[in-house]
């Protein structure tokens, strides 16, 4: 399932690190974070069910990372 989320991340480098961390999760097929638009597109199994794990992975590299919706 592919879902798009509005996010809040402070810099492009942090966005890239968060994207890499999320892409390493077993249930994630792909994740793209666009710093300029502050959007994240995730293709994963049961995205809504696993959103907390996605957020946790991103916050390991960027503690201020937020998923707004």
CHARMM internal coordinates of N, CA and C (Angstrom, degrees):
IC EDIT
DIST 1 N 1 CA 1.4364
DIST 1 CA 1 C 1.5363
ANGL 1 N 1 CA 1 C 108.59
DIST 1 C 2 N 1.3081
ANGL 1 CA 1 C 2 N 116.55
DIHE 1 N 1 CA 1 C 2 N 133.80
DIST 2 N 2 CA 1.4550
ANGL 1 C 2 N 2 CA 121.94
DIHE 1 CA 1 C 2 N 2 CA 179.28
DIST 2 CA 2 C 1.5246
ANGL 2 N 2 CA 2 C 109.00
DIHE 1 C 2 N 2 CA 2 C -104.47
DIST 2 C 3 N 1.3301
ANGL 2 CA 2 C 3 N 115.88
DIHE 2 N 2 CA 2 C 3 N 128.54
DIST 3 N 3 CA 1.4643
ANGL 2 C 3 N 3 CA 120.80
DIHE 2 CA 2 C 3 N 3 CA 178.50
DIST 3 CA 3 C 1.5148
ANGL 3 N 3 CA 3 C 109.31
DIHE 2 C 3 N 3 CA 3 C -133.78
DIST 3 C 4 N 1.3219
ANGL 3 CA 3 C 4 N 115.19
DIHE 3 N 3 CA 3 C 4 N 148.71
DIST 4 N 4 CA 1.4568
ANGL 3 C 4 N 4 CA 122.17
DIHE 3 CA 3 C 4 N 4 CA 176.91
DIST 4 CA 4 C 1.5199
ANGL 4 N 4 CA 4 C 108.66
DIHE 3 C 4 N 4 CA 4 C -112.61
DIST 4 C 5 N 1.3297
ANGL 4 CA 4 C 5 N 115.58
DIHE 4 N 4 CA 4 C 5 N 134.72
DIST 5 N 5 CA 1.4594
ANGL 4 C 5 N 5 CA 121.84
DIHE 4 CA 4 C 5 N 5 CA -179.94
DIST 5 CA 5 C 1.5203
ANGL 5 N 5 CA 5 C 110.37
DIHE 4 C 5 N 5 CA 5 C -126.43
DIST 5 C 6 N 1.3187
ANGL 5 CA 5 C 6 N 116.34
DIHE 5 N 5 CA 5 C 6 N 143.95
DIST 6 N 6 CA 1.4529
ANGL 5 C 6 N 6 CA 120.23
DIHE 5 CA 5 C 6 N 6 CA 168.42
DIST 6 CA 6 C 1.5228
ANGL 6 N 6 CA 6 C 106.44
DIHE 5 C 6 N 6 CA 6 C -80.76
DIST 6 C 7 N 1.3104
ANGL 6 CA 6 C 7 N 116.13
DIHE 6 N 6 CA 6 C 7 N 137.42
DIST 7 N 7 CA 1.4553
ANGL 6 C 7 N 7 CA 120.91
DIHE 6 CA 6 C 7 N 7 CA -178.22
DIST 7 CA 7 C 1.5125
ANGL 7 N 7 CA 7 C 110.29
DIHE 6 C 7 N 7 CA 7 C -130.57
DIST 7 C 8 N 1.3139
ANGL 7 CA 7 C 8 N 115.09
DIHE 7 N 7 CA 7 C 8 N 171.58
DIST 8 N 8 CA 1.4512
ANGL 7 C 8 N 8 CA 121.41
DIHE 7 CA 7 C 8 N 8 CA 172.48
DIST 8 CA 8 C 1.5196
ANGL 8 N 8 CA 8 C 107.37
DIHE 7 C 8 N 8 CA 8 C -133.53
DIST 8 C 9 N 1.3292
ANGL 8 CA 8 C 9 N 114.42
DIHE 8 N 8 CA 8 C 9 N 118.26
DIST 9 N 9 CA 1.4603
ANGL 8 C 9 N 9 CA 121.11
DIHE 8 CA 8 C 9 N 9 CA 178.56
DIST 9 CA 9 C 1.5247
ANGL 9 N 9 CA 9 C 106.70
DIHE 8 C 9 N 9 CA 9 C -141.77
DIST 9 C 10 N 1.3406
ANGL 9 CA 9 C 10 N 116.66
DIHE 9 N 9 CA 9 C 10 N 143.95
DIST 10 N 10 CA 1.4601
ANGL 9 C 10 N 10 CA 121.63
DIHE 9 CA 9 C 10 N 10 CA -168.39
DIST 10 CA 10 C 1.5209
ANGL 10 N 10 CA 10 C 116.40
DIHE 9 C 10 N 10 CA 10 C -79.43
DIST 10 C 11 N 1.3187
ANGL 10 CA 10 C 11 N 118.90
DIHE 10 N 10 CA 10 C 11 N -30.54
DIST 11 N 11 CA 1.4685
ANGL 10 C 11 N 11 CA 119.21
DIHE 10 CA 10 C 11 N 11 CA -176.42
DIST 11 CA 11 C 1.5274
ANGL 11 N 11 CA 11 C 110.44
DIHE 10 C 11 N 11 CA 11 C -148.71
DIST 11 C 12 N 1.3158
ANGL 11 CA 11 C 12 N 115.34
DIHE 11 N 11 CA 11 C 12 N 161.60
DIST 12 N 12 CA 1.4635
ANGL 11 C 12 N 12 CA 120.85
DIHE 11 CA 11 C 12 N 12 CA -177.92
DIST 12 CA 12 C 1.5273
ANGL 12 N 12 CA 12 C 111.61
DIHE 11 C 12 N 12 CA 12 C -64.37
DIST 12 C 13 N 1.3219
ANGL 12 CA 12 C 13 N 116.63
DIHE 12 N 12 CA 12 C 13 N -37.51
DIST 13 N 13 CA 1.4610
ANGL 12 C 13 N 13 CA 120.50
DIHE 12 CA 12 C 13 N 13 CA 179.20
DIST 13 CA 13 C 1.5315
ANGL 13 N 13 CA 13 C 110.51
DIHE 12 C 13 N 13 CA 13 C -64.19
DIST 13 C 14 N 1.3171
ANGL 13 CA 13 C 14 N 116.61
DIHE 13 N 13 CA 13 C 14 N -42.56
DIST 14 N 14 CA 1.4689
ANGL 13 C 14 N 14 CA 121.06
DIHE 13 CA 13 C 14 N 14 CA 177.90
DIST 14 CA 14 C 1.5307
ANGL 14 N 14 CA 14 C 110.53
DIHE 13 C 14 N 14 CA 14 C -63.72
DIST 14 C 15 N 1.3269
ANGL 14 CA 14 C 15 N 116.55
DIHE 14 N 14 CA 14 C 15 N -39.57
DIST 15 N 15 CA 1.4609
ANGL 14 C 15 N 15 CA 120.75
DIHE 14 CA 14 C 15 N 15 CA 178.70
DIST 15 CA 15 C 1.5237
ANGL 15 N 15 CA 15 C 110.35
DIHE 14 C 15 N 15 CA 15 C -61.41
DIST 15 C 16 N 1.3217
ANGL 15 CA 15 C 16 N 116.76
DIHE 15 N 15 CA 15 C 16 N -42.24
DIST 16 N 16 CA 1.4681
ANGL 15 C 16 N 16 CA 120.98
DIHE 15 CA 15 C 16 N 16 CA 179.07
DIST 16 CA 16 C 1.5269
ANGL 16 N 16 CA 16 C 111.34
DIHE 15 C 16 N 16 CA 16 C -64.61
DIST 16 C 17 N 1.3226
ANGL 16 CA 16 C 17 N 116.57
DIHE 16 N 16 CA 16 C 17 N -40.81
DIST 17 N 17 CA 1.4684
ANGL 16 C 17 N 17 CA 120.15
DIHE 16 CA 16 C 17 N 17 CA 178.49
DIST 17 CA 17 C 1.5233
ANGL 17 N 17 CA 17 C 111.23
DIHE 16 C 17 N 17 CA 17 C -65.66
DIST 17 C 18 N 1.3238
ANGL 17 CA 17 C 18 N 116.73
DIHE 17 N 17 CA 17 C 18 N -40.27
DIST 18 N 18 CA 1.4688
ANGL 17 C 18 N 18 CA 120.52
DIHE 17 CA 17 C 18 N 18 CA 178.03
DIST 18 CA 18 C 1.5176
ANGL 18 N 18 CA 18 C 110.32
DIHE 17 C 18 N 18 CA 18 C -65.06
DIST 18 C 19 N 1.3127
ANGL 18 CA 18 C 19 N 116.99
DIHE 18 N 18 CA 18 C 19 N -42.25
DIST 19 N 19 CA 1.4655
ANGL 18 C 19 N 19 CA 121.52
DIHE 18 CA 18 C 19 N 19 CA 178.13
DIST 19 CA 19 C 1.5263
ANGL 19 N 19 CA 19 C 110.65
DIHE 18 C 19 N 19 CA 19 C -58.89
DIST 19 C 20 N 1.3237
ANGL 19 CA 19 C 20 N 117.01
DIHE 19 N 19 CA 19 C 20 N -45.60
DIST 20 N 20 CA 1.4678
ANGL 19 C 20 N 20 CA 120.91
DIHE 19 CA 19 C 20 N 20 CA 178.62
DIST 20 CA 20 C 1.5253
ANGL 20 N 20 CA 20 C 111.35
DIHE 19 C 20 N 20 CA 20 C -61.75
DIST 20 C 21 N 1.3239
ANGL 20 CA 20 C 21 N 116.85
DIHE 20 N 20 CA 20 C 21 N -42.94
DIST 21 N 21 CA 1.4674
ANGL 20 C 21 N 21 CA 120.90
DIHE 20 CA 20 C 21 N 21 CA -179.19
DIST 21 CA 21 C 1.5233
ANGL 21 N 21 CA 21 C 111.19
DIHE 20 C 21 N 21 CA 21 C -64.07
DIST 21 C 22 N 1.3207
ANGL 21 CA 21 C 22 N 116.97
DIHE 21 N 21 CA 21 C 22 N -41.92
DIST 22 N 22 CA 1.4642
ANGL 21 C 22 N 22 CA 121.14
DIHE 21 CA 21 C 22 N 22 CA -179.71
DIST 22 CA 22 C 1.5286
ANGL 22 N 22 CA 22 C 110.39
DIHE 21 C 22 N 22 CA 22 C -68.26
DIST 22 C 23 N 1.3190
ANGL 22 CA 22 C 23 N 117.43
DIHE 22 N 22 CA 22 C 23 N -39.67
DIST 23 N 23 CA 1.4656
ANGL 22 C 23 N 23 CA 120.86
DIHE 22 CA 22 C 23 N 23 CA 179.55
DIST 23 CA 23 C 1.5210
ANGL 23 N 23 CA 23 C 112.80
DIHE 22 C 23 N 23 CA 23 C -64.43
DIST 23 C 24 N 1.3233
ANGL 23 CA 23 C 24 N 118.52
DIHE 23 N 23 CA 23 C 24 N -19.67
DIST 24 N 24 CA 1.4672
ANGL 23 C 24 N 24 CA 121.84
DIHE 23 CA 23 C 24 N 24 CA 179.03
DIST 24 CA 24 C 1.5296
ANGL 24 N 24 CA 24 C 112.88
DIHE 23 C 24 N 24 CA 24 C -80.13
DIST 24 C 25 N 1.3309
ANGL 24 CA 24 C 25 N 117.70
DIHE 24 N 24 CA 24 C 25 N -12.45
DIST 25 N 25 CA 1.4613
ANGL 24 C 25 N 25 CA 120.55
DIHE 24 CA 24 C 25 N 25 CA 179.49
DIST 25 CA 25 C 1.5277
ANGL 25 N 25 CA 25 C 109.41
DIHE 24 C 25 N 25 CA 25 C -68.65
DIST 25 C 26 N 1.3238
ANGL 25 CA 25 C 26 N 116.21
DIHE 25 N 25 CA 25 C 26 N 139.22
DIST 26 N 26 CA 1.4695
ANGL 25 C 26 N 26 CA 121.98
DIHE 25 CA 25 C 26 N 26 CA -175.26
DIST 26 CA 26 C 1.5263
ANGL 26 N 26 CA 26 C 113.68
DIHE 25 C 26 N 26 CA 26 C -59.91
DIST 26 C 27 N 1.3121
ANGL 26 CA 26 C 27 N 117.56
DIHE 26 N 26 CA 26 C 27 N -37.39
DIST 27 N 27 CA 1.4598
ANGL 26 C 27 N 27 CA 120.65
DIHE 26 CA 26 C 27 N 27 CA -174.75
DIST 27 CA 27 C 1.5318
ANGL 27 N 27 CA 27 C 113.14
DIHE 26 C 27 N 27 CA 27 C -86.40
DIST 27 C 28 N 1.3236
ANGL 27 CA 27 C 28 N 118.52
DIHE 27 N 27 CA 27 C 28 N -3.33
DIST 28 N 28 CA 1.4609
ANGL 27 C 28 N 28 CA 122.38
DIHE 27 CA 27 C 28 N 28 CA -179.22
DIST 28 CA 28 C 1.5304
ANGL 28 N 28 CA 28 C 110.05
DIHE 27 C 28 N 28 CA 28 C -93.73
DIST 28 C 29 N 1.3278
ANGL 28 CA 28 C 29 N 115.86
DIHE 28 N 28 CA 28 C 29 N 123.69
DIST 29 N 29 CA 1.4653
ANGL 28 C 29 N 29 CA 121.06
DIHE 28 CA 28 C 29 N 29 CA 175.55
DIST 29 CA 29 C 1.5246
ANGL 29 N 29 CA 29 C 110.26
DIHE 28 C 29 N 29 CA 29 C -80.63
DIST 29 C 30 N 1.3400
ANGL 29 CA 29 C 30 N 116.22
DIHE 29 N 29 CA 29 C 30 N -42.59
DIST 30 N 30 CA 1.4609
ANGL 29 C 30 N 30 CA 120.54
DIHE 29 CA 29 C 30 N 30 CA 176.31
DIST 30 CA 30 C 1.5215
ANGL 30 N 30 CA 30 C 109.75
DIHE 29 C 30 N 30 CA 30 C -162.02
DIST 30 C 31 N 1.3161
ANGL 30 CA 30 C 31 N 114.13
DIHE 30 N 30 CA 30 C 31 N 152.46
DIST 31 N 31 CA 1.4556
ANGL 30 C 31 N 31 CA 121.55
DIHE 30 CA 30 C 31 N 31 CA 176.46
DIST 31 CA 31 C 1.5209
ANGL 31 N 31 CA 31 C 107.56
DIHE 30 C 31 N 31 CA 31 C -142.10
DIST 31 C 32 N 1.3247
ANGL 31 CA 31 C 32 N 115.91
DIHE 31 N 31 CA 31 C 32 N 131.35
DIST 32 N 32 CA 1.4608
ANGL 31 C 32 N 32 CA 121.52
DIHE 31 CA 31 C 32 N 32 CA 175.89
DIST 32 CA 32 C 1.5106
ANGL 32 N 32 CA 32 C 107.89
DIHE 31 C 32 N 32 CA 32 C -126.41
DIST 32 C 33 N 1.3289
ANGL 32 CA 32 C 33 N 116.14
DIHE 32 N 32 CA 32 C 33 N 126.87
DIST 33 N 33 CA 1.4559
ANGL 32 C 33 N 33 CA 121.34
DIHE 32 CA 32 C 33 N 33 CA 176.43
DIST 33 CA 33 C 1.5158
ANGL 33 N 33 CA 33 C 108.15
DIHE 32 C 33 N 33 CA 33 C -114.74
DIST 33 C 34 N 1.3256
ANGL 33 CA 33 C 34 N 115.57
DIHE 33 N 33 CA 33 C 34 N 127.30
DIST 34 N 34 CA 1.4529
ANGL 33 C 34 N 34 CA 121.69
DIHE 33 CA 33 C 34 N 34 CA 177.28
DIST 34 CA 34 C 1.5218
ANGL 34 N 34 CA 34 C 107.39
DIHE 33 C 34 N 34 CA 34 C -108.09
DIST 34 C 35 N 1.3182
ANGL 34 CA 34 C 35 N 116.05
DIHE 34 N 34 CA 34 C 35 N 109.84
DIST 35 N 35 CA 1.4625
ANGL 34 C 35 N 35 CA 120.73
DIHE 34 CA 34 C 35 N 35 CA -177.91
DIST 35 CA 35 C 1.5289
ANGL 35 N 35 CA 35 C 111.68
DIHE 34 C 35 N 35 CA 35 C -64.57
DIST 35 C 36 N 1.3098
ANGL 35 CA 35 C 36 N 117.31
DIHE 35 N 35 CA 35 C 36 N -39.95
DIST 36 N 36 CA 1.4691
ANGL 35 C 36 N 36 CA 120.88
DIHE 35 CA 35 C 36 N 36 CA -176.18
DIST 36 CA 36 C 1.5292
ANGL 36 N 36 CA 36 C 112.22
DIHE 35 C 36 N 36 CA 36 C -64.06
DIST 36 C 37 N 1.3193
ANGL 36 CA 36 C 37 N 117.36
DIHE 36 N 36 CA 36 C 37 N -38.90
DIST 37 N 37 CA 1.4707
ANGL 36 C 37 N 37 CA 120.19
DIHE 36 CA 36 C 37 N 37 CA -179.23
DIST 37 CA 37 C 1.5272
ANGL 37 N 37 CA 37 C 111.98
DIHE 36 C 37 N 37 CA 37 C -95.04
DIST 37 C 38 N 1.3414
ANGL 37 CA 37 C 38 N 116.52
DIHE 37 N 37 CA 37 C 38 N -7.91
DIST 38 N 38 CA 1.4680
ANGL 37 C 38 N 38 CA 121.83
DIHE 37 CA 37 C 38 N 38 CA -177.32
DIST 38 CA 38 C 1.5331
ANGL 38 N 38 CA 38 C 110.78
DIHE 37 C 38 N 38 CA 38 C 56.38
DIST 38 C 39 N 1.3501
ANGL 38 CA 38 C 39 N 115.06
DIHE 38 N 38 CA 38 C 39 N 47.53
DIST 39 N 39 CA 1.4592
ANGL 38 C 39 N 39 CA 120.98
DIHE 38 CA 38 C 39 N 39 CA 178.35
DIST 39 CA 39 C 1.5137
ANGL 39 N 39 CA 39 C 110.54
DIHE 38 C 39 N 39 CA 39 C -128.47
DIST 39 C 40 N 1.3235
ANGL 39 CA 39 C 40 N 114.87
DIHE 39 N 39 CA 39 C 40 N 149.43
DIST 40 N 40 CA 1.4527
ANGL 39 C 40 N 40 CA 122.55
DIHE 39 CA 39 C 40 N 40 CA 177.55
DIST 40 CA 40 C 1.5212
ANGL 40 N 40 CA 40 C 107.67
DIHE 39 C 40 N 40 CA 40 C -127.44
DIST 40 C 41 N 1.3214
ANGL 40 CA 40 C 41 N 116.19
DIHE 40 N 40 CA 40 C 41 N 128.41
DIST 41 N 41 CA 1.4650
ANGL 40 C 41 N 41 CA 121.89
DIHE 40 CA 40 C 41 N 41 CA 176.16
DIST 41 CA 41 C 1.5187
ANGL 41 N 41 CA 41 C 107.04
DIHE 40 C 41 N 41 CA 41 C -111.27
DIST 41 C 42 N 1.3297
ANGL 41 CA 41 C 42 N 115.47
DIHE 41 N 41 CA 41 C 42 N 120.60
DIST 42 N 42 CA 1.4637
ANGL 41 C 42 N 42 CA 121.09
DIHE 41 CA 41 C 42 N 42 CA -176.67
DIST 42 CA 42 C 1.5200
ANGL 42 N 42 CA 42 C 109.58
DIHE 41 C 42 N 42 CA 42 C -119.88
DIST 42 C 43 N 1.3231
ANGL 42 CA 42 C 43 N 115.70
DIHE 42 N 42 CA 42 C 43 N 129.04
DIST 43 N 43 CA 1.4565
ANGL 42 C 43 N 43 CA 122.65
DIHE 42 CA 42 C 43 N 43 CA 171.91
DIST 43 CA 43 C 1.5198
ANGL 43 N 43 CA 43 C 105.83
DIHE 42 C 43 N 43 CA 43 C -111.47
DIST 43 C 44 N 1.3342
ANGL 43 CA 43 C 44 N 115.73
DIHE 43 N 43 CA 43 C 44 N 108.93
DIST 44 N 44 CA 1.4661
ANGL 43 C 44 N 44 CA 119.89
DIHE 43 CA 43 C 44 N 44 CA -175.54
DIST 44 CA 44 C 1.5186
ANGL 44 N 44 CA 44 C 110.36
DIHE 43 C 44 N 44 CA 44 C -154.30
DIST 44 C 45 N 1.3167
ANGL 44 CA 44 C 45 N 114.68
DIHE 44 N 44 CA 44 C 45 N 164.34
DIST 45 N 45 CA 1.4579
ANGL 44 C 45 N 45 CA 121.51
DIHE 44 CA 44 C 45 N 45 CA 174.30
DIST 45 CA 45 C 1.5211
ANGL 45 N 45 CA 45 C 108.56
DIHE 44 C 45 N 45 CA 45 C -74.34
DIST 45 C 46 N 1.3217
ANGL 45 CA 45 C 46 N 117.36
DIHE 45 N 45 CA 45 C 46 N 129.59
DIST 46 N 46 CA 1.4689
ANGL 45 C 46 N 46 CA 122.37
DIHE 45 CA 45 C 46 N 46 CA 178.11
DIST 46 CA 46 C 1.5249
ANGL 46 N 46 CA 46 C 112.27
DIHE 45 C 46 N 46 CA 46 C 46.10
DIST 46 C 47 N 1.3232
ANGL 46 CA 46 C 47 N 116.59
DIHE 46 N 46 CA 46 C 47 N 60.60
DIST 47 N 47 CA 1.4635
ANGL 46 C 47 N 47 CA 121.56
DIHE 46 CA 46 C 47 N 47 CA -176.03
DIST 47 CA 47 C 1.5266
ANGL 47 N 47 CA 47 C 111.25
DIHE 46 C 47 N 47 CA 47 C -55.21
DIST 47 C 48 N 1.3318
ANGL 47 CA 47 C 48 N 116.50
DIHE 47 N 47 CA 47 C 48 N -47.59
DIST 48 N 48 CA 1.4642
ANGL 47 C 48 N 48 CA 119.30
DIHE 47 CA 47 C 48 N 48 CA -177.79
DIST 48 CA 48 C 1.5244
ANGL 48 N 48 CA 48 C 111.99
DIHE 47 C 48 N 48 CA 48 C -61.47
DIST 48 C 49 N 1.3083
ANGL 48 CA 48 C 49 N 116.33
DIHE 48 N 48 CA 48 C 49 N -38.61
DIST 49 N 49 CA 1.4662
ANGL 48 C 49 N 49 CA 121.28
DIHE 48 CA 48 C 49 N 49 CA 179.54
DIST 49 CA 49 C 1.5325
ANGL 49 N 49 CA 49 C 111.14
DIHE 48 C 49 N 49 CA 49 C -68.04
DIST 49 C 50 N 1.3231
ANGL 49 CA 49 C 50 N 116.70
DIHE 49 N 49 CA 49 C 50 N -33.83
DIST 50 N 50 CA 1.4656
ANGL 49 C 50 N 50 CA 121.67
DIHE 49 CA 49 C 50 N 50 CA -175.21
DIST 50 CA 50 C 1.5277
ANGL 50 N 50 CA 50 C 114.47
DIHE 49 C 50 N 50 CA 50 C -100.43
DIST 50 C 51 N 1.3273
ANGL 50 CA 50 C 51 N 117.78
DIHE 50 N 50 CA 50 C 51 N 11.23
DIST 51 N 51 CA 1.4640
ANGL 50 C 51 N 51 CA 120.13
DIHE 50 CA 50 C 51 N 51 CA -175.20
DIST 51 CA 51 C 1.5318
ANGL 51 N 51 CA 51 C 111.86
DIHE 50 C 51 N 51 CA 51 C -62.83
DIST 51 C 52 N 1.3146
ANGL 51 CA 51 C 52 N 117.54
DIHE 51 N 51 CA 51 C 52 N -33.04
DIST 52 N 52 CA 1.4765
ANGL 51 C 52 N 52 CA 119.85
DIHE 51 CA 51 C 52 N 52 CA 178.52
DIST 52 CA 52 C 1.5267
ANGL 52 N 52 CA 52 C 111.05
DIHE 51 C 52 N 52 CA 52 C -65.93
DIST 52 C 53 N 1.3232
ANGL 52 CA 52 C 53 N 117.62
DIHE 52 N 52 CA 52 C 53 N -38.05
DIST 53 N 53 CA 1.4665
ANGL 52 C 53 N 53 CA 121.01
DIHE 52 CA 52 C 53 N 53 CA 177.72
DIST 53 CA 53 C 1.5302
ANGL 53 N 53 CA 53 C 110.74
DIHE 52 C 53 N 53 CA 53 C -68.09
DIST 53 C 54 N 1.3272
ANGL 53 CA 53 C 54 N 116.38
DIHE 53 N 53 CA 53 C 54 N -36.09
DIST 54 N 54 CA 1.4684
ANGL 53 C 54 N 54 CA 120.86
DIHE 53 CA 53 C 54 N 54 CA 176.85
DIST 54 CA 54 C 1.5202
ANGL 54 N 54 CA 54 C 109.80
DIHE 53 C 54 N 54 CA 54 C -64.75
DIST 54 C 55 N 1.3207
ANGL 54 CA 54 C 55 N 116.65
DIHE 54 N 54 CA 54 C 55 N -46.29
DIST 55 N 55 CA 1.4660
ANGL 54 C 55 N 55 CA 121.60
DIHE 54 CA 54 C 55 N 55 CA 178.82
DIST 55 CA 55 C 1.5284
ANGL 55 N 55 CA 55 C 111.13
DIHE 54 C 55 N 55 CA 55 C -62.24
DIST 55 C 56 N 1.3135
ANGL 55 CA 55 C 56 N 116.67
DIHE 55 N 55 CA 55 C 56 N -41.53
DIST 56 N 56 CA 1.4682
ANGL 55 C 56 N 56 CA 121.17
DIHE 55 CA 55 C 56 N 56 CA 179.26
DIST 56 CA 56 C 1.5296
ANGL 56 N 56 CA 56 C 111.58
DIHE 55 C 56 N 56 CA 56 C -62.58
DIST 56 C 57 N 1.3250
ANGL 56 CA 56 C 57 N 116.52
DIHE 56 N 56 CA 56 C 57 N -42.34
DIST 57 N 57 CA 1.4716
ANGL 56 C 57 N 57 CA 120.51
DIHE 56 CA 56 C 57 N 57 CA 178.90
DIST 57 CA 57 C 1.5213
ANGL 57 N 57 CA 57 C 111.10
DIHE 56 C 57 N 57 CA 57 C -63.34
DIST 57 C 58 N 1.3212
ANGL 57 CA 57 C 58 N 116.72
DIHE 57 N 57 CA 57 C 58 N -42.00
DIST 58 N 58 CA 1.4675
ANGL 57 C 58 N 58 CA 120.56
DIHE 57 CA 57 C 58 N 58 CA 179.64
DIST 58 CA 58 C 1.5248
ANGL 58 N 58 CA 58 C 111.20
DIHE 57 C 58 N 58 CA 58 C -67.50
DIST 58 C 59 N 1.3131
ANGL 58 CA 58 C 59 N 116.77
DIHE 58 N 58 CA 58 C 59 N -39.67
DIST 59 N 59 CA 1.4720
ANGL 58 C 59 N 59 CA 120.25
DIHE 58 CA 58 C 59 N 59 CA -177.90
DIST 59 CA 59 C 1.5291
ANGL 59 N 59 CA 59 C 112.97
DIHE 58 C 59 N 59 CA 59 C -71.97
DIST 59 C 60 N 1.3220
ANGL 59 CA 59 C 60 N 117.72
DIHE 59 N 59 CA 59 C 60 N -17.15
DIST 60 N 60 CA 1.4674
ANGL 59 C 60 N 60 CA 119.58
DIHE 59 CA 59 C 60 N 60 CA 174.63
DIST 60 CA 60 C 1.5167
ANGL 60 N 60 CA 60 C 110.69
DIHE 59 C 60 N 60 CA 60 C -64.27
DIST 60 C 61 N 1.3241
ANGL 60 CA 60 C 61 N 117.41
DIHE 60 N 60 CA 60 C 61 N -33.77
DIST 61 N 61 CA 1.4672
ANGL 60 C 61 N 61 CA 121.18
DIHE 60 CA 60 C 61 N 61 CA -179.81
DIST 61 CA 61 C 1.5227
ANGL 61 N 61 CA 61 C 112.46
DIHE 60 C 61 N 61 CA 61 C -100.28
DIST 61 C 62 N 1.3294
ANGL 61 CA 61 C 62 N 117.87
DIHE 61 N 61 CA 61 C 62 N -23.85
DIST 62 N 62 CA 1.4704
ANGL 61 C 62 N 62 CA 122.19
DIHE 61 CA 61 C 62 N 62 CA 179.55
DIST 62 CA 62 C 1.5306
ANGL 62 N 62 CA 62 C 108.83
DIHE 61 C 62 N 62 CA 62 C -143.02
DIST 62 C 63 N 1.3413
ANGL 62 CA 62 C 63 N 116.77
DIHE 62 N 62 CA 62 C 63 N 94.48
DIST 63 N 63 CA 1.4688
ANGL 62 C 63 N 63 CA 120.50
DIHE 62 CA 62 C 63 N 63 CA -175.47
DIST 63 CA 63 C 1.5318
ANGL 63 N 63 CA 63 C 115.22
DIHE 62 C 63 N 63 CA 63 C -58.68
DIST 63 C 64 N 1.3312
ANGL 63 CA 63 C 64 N 117.94
DIHE 63 N 63 CA 63 C 64 N -22.28
DIST 64 N 64 CA 1.4712
ANGL 63 C 64 N 64 CA 121.01
DIHE 63 CA 63 C 64 N 64 CA -178.72
DIST 64 CA 64 C 1.5307
ANGL 64 N 64 CA 64 C 113.07
DIHE 63 C 64 N 64 CA 64 C -89.53
DIST 64 C 65 N 1.3227
ANGL 64 CA 64 C 65 N 118.49
DIHE 64 N 64 CA 64 C 65 N 1.82
DIST 65 N 65 CA 1.4681
ANGL 64 C 65 N 65 CA 122.23
DIHE 64 CA 64 C 65 N 65 CA -179.24
DIST 65 CA 65 C 1.5211
ANGL 65 N 65 CA 65 C 109.22
DIHE 64 C 65 N 65 CA 65 C -61.96
DIST 65 C 66 N 1.3438
ANGL 65 CA 65 C 66 N 116.01
DIHE 65 N 65 CA 65 C 66 N 132.22
DIST 66 N 66 CA 1.4593
ANGL 65 C 66 N 66 CA 121.38
DIHE 65 CA 65 C 66 N 66 CA 179.09
DIST 66 CA 66 C 1.5343
ANGL 66 N 66 CA 66 C 110.54
DIHE 65 C 66 N 66 CA 66 C -132.00
DIST 66 C 67 N 1.3152
ANGL 66 CA 66 C 67 N 115.51
DIHE 66 N 66 CA 66 C 67 N 142.74
DIST 67 N 67 CA 1.4541
ANGL 66 C 67 N 67 CA 122.43
DIHE 66 CA 66 C 67 N 67 CA 169.88
DIST 67 CA 67 C 1.5134
ANGL 67 N 67 CA 67 C 106.11
DIHE 66 C 67 N 67 CA 67 C -105.08
DIST 67 C 68 N 1.3257
ANGL 67 CA 67 C 68 N 116.84
DIHE 67 N 67 CA 67 C 68 N 117.83
DIST 68 N 68 CA 1.4593
ANGL 67 C 68 N 68 CA 121.04
DIHE 67 CA 67 C 68 N 68 CA -171.39
DIST 68 CA 68 C 1.5143
ANGL 68 N 68 CA 68 C 113.60
DIHE 67 C 68 N 68 CA 68 C -87.19
DIST 68 C 69 N 1.3112
ANGL 68 CA 68 C 69 N 119.49
DIHE 68 N 68 CA 68 C 69 N -24.54
DIST 69 N 69 CA 1.4699
ANGL 68 C 69 N 69 CA 119.89
DIHE 68 CA 68 C 69 N 69 CA 176.51
DIST 69 CA 69 C 1.4987
ANGL 69 N 69 CA 69 C 111.94
DIHE 68 C 69 N 69 CA 69 C -150.84
END
COOR INIT
IC SEED 1 N 1 CA 1 C
IC BUILD
